[in-house]
Amino acid sequence: MFNDPLAFDYTKCPHNALTGKIIGAAIEVHRTLGPGLLESAYEACLVFELQEKGLNIERQKPLPLVYKNVKLDSGYRLDLIVETKVVVEVKSMTEIAAVHKAQLLSYLRLANLQIGLLINFNVKMLKQGIHRIIN
């Protein structure tokens, strides 16, 4: 993860077009539903929007933990994986804490993926709730 997000050139991010589509779909969901619902509702609607865009979605995918070459079922689940490239974690919280960003970064490392989006729908303007995490 980068210490200074303002110094990082996001235009050179891999999968930038894909994350743009995901963010567009999330904005549509938020514009329609507004804040205040459960994460599961936002997740279901986001899946619908992404599938309408023709994107391949894996939902609630188990993420095993490999420890000393042993695969352990640790109970981790990724909310969404889009096109086998981007992990999307859906939240509906008062605020996102540093631990939520660290958790997504850990998921990216365990899944061997580069880009994740942490999307908090419980905000007035969705752009305030979107966090891009890079592994």
N, C-alpha and C positions, 0 to 999 in steps of 0.2 A: 504494500500500500504506500502511496506517496504522501510525504509529510506536507507538501505545499500544493494543494489541488489547483490553485490558480496558476502555478508555474508549469503544469502539465498540459501538453497539447492534445486535447481530446479528439481533435479531427484526425489524428493518426491512430486512434484506437482500432484494434481489430473488431470487426462485427459492429461498427458504428451505425450502419444502415439498419441492422437488425434491432439494436437497442432503440433506435428511433421509432421503429414500428411498434415495439413493445410499449414505449412511453406514450405514443399516440393512442394505442388501445387503452392504456390505463387512464389517460385523460378523458377518453370517451366514457369509460365506466364511471369515473368520478363526476363528470359533468352530468350524467344521468341520475346517479344515486346520491351524490353528495356524501359528506362525512357522517359517521355515527353508527354504521352497521358492523356486523361481525366480519372478521377476516375471511371466513368461509364464503360469505356472500360475495365479497369483492373478488375472491379467487375464482369462484364459479363464473362470474360475469367476465372476468379478464380472460379466462380460458375460452369462453364463447367468442369474444371479440378477436382473439388471436387466431382461433380456428376459422373464423369468417375471413381473415386475411390470408388463409391458406397455409398457416404455419403449423409445423409439427410440435406438439406439446406432450410432455410427460408430466403427469401430475402426482404429487405426493410420492415421489420416487425414493425408495429406501437408499440410504447412503451408509454402506458398511465402513467400519474403521479397521484399517490394516495395522496391526501392532506386532512387531517382530515377525513379519511374514505370515501372520495368522489373521484371517478375515473374521472380525467380530461383528455380530449384529448388535449395534449400539443403540438402536432405536432412532437414529437420525433420519429425517425425511426432508427432502428438498420440496418446497412448495411447487415450483414449476421449473422445468428445463425446456427452453425454447430452441428448437432446431439443433439439439444436442450441443449447443454452444454457450447459451446464456442461462445462468441460474437467476430466478426471480423469487425473492422472498416477499410475501405479502404481509403487511402489518396494518392494524387499525388501533393505534395507540395515541395517548396524549402527546408523547414525544419519543423520538428515537434516541437511545442511549448508545454510548460507545461500545457496549457489550454486543449490541445487535449488529453493528458493523463488523466487529471482530468475529462474531459467529458466522456471518456470511463469508468473510475472508477464509475462515477455517473450512467451511463447506467447499469453497472453490479449490482450496489446496487438496482436500480429500478426494474431490471429484476430478482433479487434474484439469480444471477449466480456468479460463483467464478473466472472464467478465461476469459480474453479477449486478443485479439491480435490487435494491432494497426500497420498496414502495410502501409508504405509509399513507393510507387513504383517509385517516382521521385528521385532516387538515383543511383549512378553508380553501387554499389554492394548492393544487396537487404539486406544482413545481417545488413547493416547500417540503414536500414529503418524498422526493425522489433522490436517492443516493446511489451513485455508480461506484462500485468497488472493483478494483483491478488487482489481480493476483500477480 
